[in-house]
Amino acid sequence: MKTSNNDAMRRTGMPRWLGNLGVLLLLAIGLGAWIAMPWPFVLGLAVLVGAWLVLTRSGRLAREAARIGIASLPQRWGASSVIVIGIAGVVGVLVAMLAMGEGFKETLDQTGSDRTAIILRGGSQAETNSVITRDQVPLISALPGIASGTDGRPAISPELSQVANLPSMADGTDANVQFRGVGPAAWSIRPDVRIVEGRKFKPGLRELVVGQGAQQQFRGLEVGNTIELGNQEWLVVGKFAAGNAHDSELWSDAEVVGNAYNRSAWQSVTVKLDGRTGFAELKAALDNDPRLKLDVLTTRDYYSKQSEGLNKLINILGTVIGTIMAIGAVFGALNTMYAAVATRSREIATMRAIGFRGLPVVAAVMLETMLLALLGGLLGAFLAWLLFNGNTVSTLGNNFSQVVFQFRVSPELLWTGLKWALGIGLVGGLFPALRAARLPVTEALRAA
């Protein structure tokens, strides 16, 4: 009975199906390993292939066969362009998606510093779910590790972070903006925030300054305008530039913001650290004071953690979309290279007849496919850099307000895109190359 079942499986082609599945799994694993491979290993692999092409007889034969195939590319450019354009699309979309996550992460990373720290309620992940009572602020001011300002007082800024609505510049619909109330020391704690138009707000007045990113994103934020926030009128008296996530915010006096939104407590306290040991001293003092159940992070660590979730999501989406498009590009490469092998069957059979063995023929077809893949990768990477690098967009941050940032097409992302292109070419050219190597000489000559 068992034998009859095996015979039935052979008749239905099940073992072959399982074999094909195994080949596909191995290809997927190999492609993943290739994409994850660091550049020194890729460079080493390229050197080994180059040495084989130059120093061995089979390599020289493969090089000559590839030269013949590449020389005929202009005659087959219409079909070959399918590979180039398909892979260019994959690389362009993948790099653009990853550049968005890279730009968002870089903007938040630049917001923080190892010289400043942010204090939150114990267990809070962000300012939005943190509460620091007013009676805790004097206790924080007396802790070691906090630097003194120019006035001799501890450089601390009790702050509020309020999400407000303003009409977007794009279509006029309401969008979230972060309205931050800051203390007098906020300017010295964050020296990167500088006024570029108008002046600073005056304490005790309903005046505010706007980040240059927020001014680009929302209507009515020109200096001298009056806007309504919290059912009150606020005068825009200045614009500031920071080069980080603060560019997406509005700033005003913390006491005035608290009164406008009926806030009786703060959400965070930002401090300037006293030298290299300041953070360790401050953290130890907070841990040892039972009255202060508070957590402290350097602002660099805090803002880096704020970018992790969205950056991970963008990377996953980019990889998934890139994989789906890559599958389509692989099939396009397969069709094109199978057609190329079919049209060049007499040429391949002639090379086989005069001494070109299987390995040089396989290598020749693979080199031709990889060249087309490289052209597609370079084209896609160039278009992604040209169209997206430095492009300003906005998205929701962890505090549910808009964060303005720029796409960042880094050399590392371009390298990743090229590895995807070469991986697609590797998979797309493998089976046609094997077919060319196994092509019977007499059958090919008769068919031609």
Stockholm file with secondary structure:
# STOCKHOLM 1.0

chainA/1-448         MKTSNNDAMRRTGMPRWLGNLGVLLLLAIGLGAWIAMPWPFVLGLAVLVGAWLVLTRSGRLAREAARIGIASLPQRWGASSVIVIGIAGVVGVLVAMLAMGEGFKETLDQTGSDRTAIILRGGSQAETNSVITRDQVPLISALPGIASGTDGRPAISPELSQVANLPSMADGTDANVQFRGVGPAAWSIRPDVRIVEGRKFKPGLRELVVGQGAQQQFRGLEVGNTIELGNQEWLVVGKFAAGNAHDSELWSDAEVVGNAYNRSAWQSVTVKLDGRTGFAELKAALDNDPRLKLDVLTTRDYYSKQSEGLNKLINILGTVIGTIMAIGAVFGALNTMYAAVATRSREIATMRAIGFRGLPVVAAVMLETMLLALLGGLLGAFLAWLLFNGNTVSTLGNNFSQVVFQFRVSPELLWTGLKWALGIGLVGGLFPALRAARLPVTEALRAA
#=GR chainA/1-448 SS CHHHHHHHHHHHTHHHHHHHHHHHHHHHHHHHHHHHCCHHHHHHHHHHHHHHHHHSHHHHHHHHHHHHHHHTGGGGHHHHHHHHHHHHHHHHHHHHHHHHHHHHHHHHHHHCCTTEEEEEETTCSSGGGCCBCTTHHHHHHTSTTBCBCTTSSBCEEEEEEEEEEEEBTTTSCEEEEEEEEECTTHHHHCTTCEEEEECCCCTTSSEEEEEHHHHHHBTTCSTTCEEEETTEEEEEEEEEECSSGGGGEEEEEHHHHHHHTTCCSBSEEEEEBCSTTHHHHHHHHHHHCTTCCEEEEEHHHHHHHHHHHHHHHHHHHHHHHHHHHHHHHHHHHHHHHHHHHHHTHHHHHHHHHTTCCHHHHHHHHHHHHHHHHHHHHHHHHHHHHHHHTTCEEEEECTTSSEEEEECCCCHHHHHHHHHHHHHHHHHHHHHHHHHHHHCCHHHHHHHC
#=GC SS_cons         CHHHHHHHHHHHTHHHHHHHHHHHHHHHHHHHHHHHCCHHHHHHHHHHHHHHHHHSHHHHHHHHHHHHHHHTGGGGHHHHHHHHHHHHHHHHHHHHHHHHHHHHHHHHHHHCCTTEEEEEETTCSSGGGCCBCTTHHHHHHTSTTBCBCTTSSBCEEEEEEEEEEEEBTTTSCEEEEEEEEECTTHHHHCTTCEEEEECCCCTTSSEEEEEHHHHHHBTTCSTTCEEEETTEEEEEEEEEECSSGGGGEEEEEHHHHHHHTTCCSBSEEEEEBCSTTHHHHHHHHHHHCTTCCEEEEEHHHHHHHHHHHHHHHHHHHHHHHHHHHHHHHHHHHHHHHHHHHHHTHHHHHHHHHTTCCHHHHHHHHHHHHHHHHHHHHHHHHHHHHHHHTTCEEEEECTTSSEEEEECCCCHHHHHHHHHHHHHHHHHHHHHHHHHHHHCCHHHHHHHC
//
